[in-house]
Amino acid sequence: MAMLVTEPLLADSAAPEAPAASGSSVGAPRKGALTEEPPKHRLEWNFPRFRYWEAGIALVATGYFTYSVLQDPRRVDMGWHDPLPGDEPARNLFAAEGHAGRRKANNASNTLWHITEFFPFADSIIVPLFFDDFNVDVAWQMTLLNWQGIAVMGAMNRVTHDWMGRDRPALKGCEEHGPEYSEEFCQSDAPRVTQSFISGHAASVFFGAGATCAHHTALPMYGHPVADIGVCVLALGAASTNGGLRMVADAHWLTDVLAGMLVGLGSGFGLAYGLHYATPLKKLQQSGMMLVPLVGEDRAGVQLLGVL
């Protein structure tokens, strides 16, 4: 191991310092002294960067989502007609009795859906570019994380709709009150009547809330902890409201909404934090630790290297 040793300079051999120039301030750096330049941007990306294999996963997920959406709608009947424990009491509690109330809840959930889902995209671009001296690097990294999260969420949502058909709760109302109960779901050949699991609205809005919370807890985007925590709480509140509105509209069971919530938070918060924000590079560097791939004939994984 190589070691750098420096020899202290003796007092009697030290060269005399030049007298301070008249008019110079006390403590001013001497000419030629090294000074640390302040960072150019307020936000710094001190996390693992978006990797090629993550882009591959996002591309595959985006491809499946696009393929599924472009296909002709079809009704999938897997025989899942009965509610799960807790679904029926929640429906009795939340579902609006009148047709007008269910329609208003459906329209409100559609509006809140798009705002909450796509807020992290706008937030991740506007804040670094316009409020941090055109910080393209941070804006690009956060946008890639958003793309990965929404692609995985969308693919999982379409997989459940394409292969796990479940009757919507509104069909119960159609049986009890006739076709006037719901213009959208009381048609026997409507393909969307078996797309109850999972709630796509819940998955989408909780993705948006999860991604928003991930970015704002890892980076001081708004410059103050209260503001960053506040927008996270607001996003979670909007997502929860949207999930409740889906049950008021009698479009989903409680378990549909809860499953959508797990998928959304996992893709929005879990992927961003698990793959990036949980391992800041500065902490790894300060501890002298480094994660490196470990590949052999009979094993594959990662290993942690460091200096003890």
C-alpha positions in Angstrom: 0.0 0.0 0.0 1.4 3.3 -1.0 1.5 6.0 1.7 2.0 9.7 1.2 4.1 11.2 4.1 4.7 14.9 4.5 7.5 16.5 6.7 6.5 19.4 8.9 8.2 22.7 8.1 10.4 23.9 11.0 9.7 27.3 12.4 13.3 28.6 12.0 13.4 27.4 8.3 10.1 28.9 7.3 10.2 31.6 4.7 9.0 34.9 6.1 5.6 35.8 4.9 5.2 38.9 2.8 3.5 41.8 4.7 -0.1 42.3 3.9 -0.7 45.0 1.4 -2.1 48.2 2.6 -5.9 48.4 2.3 -6.3 44.6 2.1 -9.0 43.0 4.3 -8.1 40.6 7.1 -8.6 37.0 6.1 -8.8 37.7 2.4 -7.4 34.7 0.3 -3.9 35.2 -1.0 -3.4 35.3 -4.7 -3.2 31.8 -6.1 -5.0 30.2 -3.1 -7.4 27.4 -4.0 -11.1 28.3 -3.3 -14.0 25.9 -3.7 -16.4 27.1 -6.3 -20.1 27.0 -5.2 -22.3 24.5 -7.1 -23.9 25.8 -10.2 -27.3 24.4 -9.4 -29.3 24.2 -6.2 -30.4 20.6 -7.0 -27.7 18.0 -7.5 -28.2 14.4 -8.7 -26.2 12.5 -6.1 -27.8 9.1 -6.8 -27.3 6.2 -9.2 -28.1 7.3 -12.7 -30.8 5.7 -14.8 -29.4 2.4 -16.2 -29.7 0.7 -19.6 -31.5 -2.3 -18.1 -34.0 0.0 -16.5 -34.7 1.6 -19.9 -35.2 -1.9 -21.3 -37.8 -2.8 -18.7 -39.5 0.5 -19.3 -39.5 0.0 -23.1 -41.0 -3.5 -22.7 -43.7 -2.2 -20.3 -44.5 0.7 -22.6 -44.7 -1.7 -25.6 -47.2 -4.0 -23.9 -49.3 -1.1 -22.6 -49.5 0.4 -26.1 -50.3 -2.9 -27.7 -53.1 -3.7 -25.2 -54.7 -0.2 -25.6 -54.7 -0.4 -29.4 -56.5 -3.8 -29.4 -60.2 -4.1 -29.8 -61.9 -4.2 -26.4 -63.0 -7.6 -25.4 -64.9 -9.0 -22.4 -62.9 -11.4 -20.2 -65.0 -13.7 -18.1 -62.9 -15.6 -15.6 -65.9 -16.4 -13.4 -64.9 -13.8 -10.8 -68.4 -12.5 -9.9 -68.5 -12.4 -6.1 -67.1 -9.7 -3.8 -64.2 -10.4 -1.4 -64.5 -9.9 2.3 -65.1 -6.2 3.1 -66.2 -5.3 -0.5 -69.9 -5.5 0.2 -69.9 -3.3 3.4 -67.7 -0.7 1.6 -70.1 -0.6 -1.4 -73.1 -0.1 0.9 -71.2 2.7 2.6 -69.7 4.6 -0.4 -71.8 3.9 -3.5 -74.2 6.7 -4.4 -77.9 5.8 -4.5 -78.9 8.1 -7.3 -77.7 8.0 -10.9 -76.8 11.7 -10.9 -74.5 11.2 -7.9 -72.7 8.3 -9.5 -72.2 10.2 -12.7 -70.8 13.3 -10.9 -68.4 11.1 -8.9 -67.3 9.4 -12.2 -66.7 12.7 -13.9 -64.8 14.1 -10.9 -62.6 11.1 -10.6 -61.7 11.4 -14.3 -60.6 15.0 -13.9 -58.6 14.3 -10.7 -57.1 11.2 -12.3 -55.2 13.1 -15.1 -54.1 15.9 -12.9 -52.6 13.7 -10.2 -51.1 11.1 -12.5 -49.2 13.6 -14.7 -48.3 16.2 -12.0 -44.8 14.6 -11.3 -43.9 14.9 -15.0 -44.7 18.6 -15.1 -43.1 19.2 -11.6 -39.9 17.3 -12.6 -39.4 19.5 -15.7 -40.6 22.9 -14.6 -38.8 23.2 -11.2 -35.3 22.2 -12.3 -35.4 24.1 -15.6 -37.1 27.3 -14.6 -36.2 27.6 -10.9 -32.7 26.1 -10.9 -30.8 27.7 -13.7 -31.9 25.3 -16.4 -30.8 22.2 -14.6 -31.3 19.7 -17.5 -29.5 16.8 -15.7 -31.8 16.6 -12.7 -34.9 17.2 -14.9 -33.8 14.4 -17.2 -33.1 11.8 -14.5 -36.4 12.5 -12.7 -38.3 12.3 -16.0 -36.7 8.9 -16.7 -37.8 7.6 -13.3 -41.3 8.9 -14.0 -41.4 7.1 -17.4 -40.2 3.9 -15.8 -42.8 4.1 -13.1 -45.8 4.9 -15.3 -44.8 2.3 -17.8 -44.6 -0.5 -15.2 -47.9 0.7 -13.6 -49.7 0.8 -16.9 -48.5 -2.6 -18.0 -49.6 -4.2 -14.7 -52.9 -2.5 -15.0 -53.5 -3.8 -18.6 -52.3 -7.3 -17.6 -55.0 -7.6 -15.0 -57.7 -6.2 -17.3 -56.7 -8.4 -20.1 -56.4 -11.7 -18.2 -58.1 -11.3 -14.8 -61.7 -10.3 -15.6 -63.8 -9.3 -12.6 -67.3 -8.0 -12.6 -67.8 -4.4 -11.6 -70.0 -3.7 -8.6 -72.4 -1.8 -10.8 -73.6 -5.0 -12.3 -75.2 -5.8 -8.9 -77.2 -2.6 -9.3 -78.1 -3.5 -12.9 -79.5 -6.8 -11.6 -81.4 -5.1 -8.8 -82.7 -1.9 -10.6 -82.6 -2.7 -14.3 -80.6 -1.2 -17.2 -81.4 2.4 -16.1 -79.0 2.0 -13.2 -75.9 2.5 -15.3 -75.8 3.5 -19.0 -72.1 2.5 -19.1 -72.2 -0.9 -17.4 -75.7 -2.4 -17.7 -75.1 -3.4 -21.3 -74.4 -7.2 -21.2 -71.9 -7.0 -24.1 -69.9 -4.0 -22.8 -66.3 -5.1 -22.5 -65.4 -2.8 -19.6 -67.9 -4.4 -17.2 -65.2 -7.1 -16.4 -62.3 -4.7 -16.0 -62.9 -4.0 -12.3 -59.6 -5.5 -11.0 -57.4 -3.6 -10.6 -58.7 0.0 -10.4 -56.8 1.7 -13.2 -57.7 5.1 -11.8 -56.3 4.2 -8.3 -53.1 2.8 -9.8 -52.6 5.9 -11.9 -53.2 8.5 -9.2 -51.2 6.6 -6.6 -48.3 6.3 -9.1 -48.4 10.1 -9.4 -48.6 10.6 -5.6 -45.8 8.1 -5.1 -43.5 9.6 -7.6 -44.2 13.1 -6.2 -43.3 12.0 -2.7 -40.2 10.2 -3.9 -38.8 13.2 -5.6 -39.7 15.7 -2.9 -38.3 13.6 0.0 -35.0 12.9 -1.8 -34.4 16.4 -3.3 -35.2 19.9 -1.8 -37.2 20.8 -4.9 -39.2 23.6 -3.4 -36.4 24.8 -1.1 -38.1 24.1 2.2 -39.0 20.9 4.0 -42.5 22.1 4.8 -43.3 22.8 1.1 -41.8 19.5 -0.1 -43.7 17.5 2.5 -46.8 19.5 1.9 -47.0 18.7 -1.8 -46.5 15.0 -1.0 -49.4 15.1 1.5 -51.5 16.9 -1.0 -50.8 14.4 -3.7 -51.6 11.5 -1.4 -54.8 13.2 -0.4 -55.8 13.7 -4.0 -55.1 10.0 -4.8 -57.1 8.8 -1.8 -60.0 11.1 -2.8 -59.9 9.6 -6.3 -60.0 6.1 -5.0 -63.0 7.0 -2.9 -64.8 8.6 -5.9 -64.4 5.3 -7.8 -66.4 3.5 -5.1 -69.0 6.3 -5.0 -69.4 5.9 -8.7 -69.9 2.1 -8.1 -67.2 1.4 -10.7 -64.9 -0.5 -8.4 -64.9 -2.7 -5.3 -62.8 -1.7 -2.3 -60.2 -4.4 -3.0 -59.9 -3.2 -6.5 -58.9 0.3 -5.2 -56.5 -1.1 -2.6 -54.8 -3.3 -5.2 -54.5 -0.3 -7.5 -53.0 1.7 -4.6 -50.3 -0.9 -4.0 -49.4 -1.1 -7.7 -49.3 2.7 -8.0 -47.2 3.3 -4.9 -44.9 0.5 -5.8 -44.2 1.8 -9.3 -44.1 5.5 -8.4 -42.4 5.5 -5.0 -40.9 2.0 -4.7 -39.0 1.9 -7.9 -37.6 5.4 -7.6 -36.5 4.9 -4.0 -35.4 1.3 -4.2 -33.3 1.8 -7.4 -32.0 5.3 -6.9 -32.9 7.5 -3.9 -32.2 4.9 -1.2 -28.5 4.8 -2.1 -27.0 8.3 -2.4 -23.6 8.3 -4.0 -22.1 10.7 -1.4 -22.9 8.3 1.4 -21.3 5.4 -0.4 -18.2 7.5 -1.2 -17.8 8.8 2.3 -18.0 5.3 3.7 -15.5 4.0 1.2 -18.0 1.5 0.0 -19.0 0.5 -3.6 -21.5 -1.9 -5.1 -20.1 -3.8 -8.1 -21.5 -6.7 -10.1 -20.5 -10.2 -9.3 -20.8 -12.7 -12.1 -19.4 -16.3 -12.2 -20.0 -19.6 -13.9 -22.5 -20.7 -11.2 -23.5 -17.4 -9.5 -24.6 -13.9 -10.2 -25.3 -10.9 -8.0 -23.6 -7.9 -6.5 -20.8 -7.5 -3.9 -20.0 -4.6 -1.6 -16.4 -3.5 -1.6 -14.8 -1.0 0.8 -11.9 0.0 2.9 -11.9 -1.2 6.6 
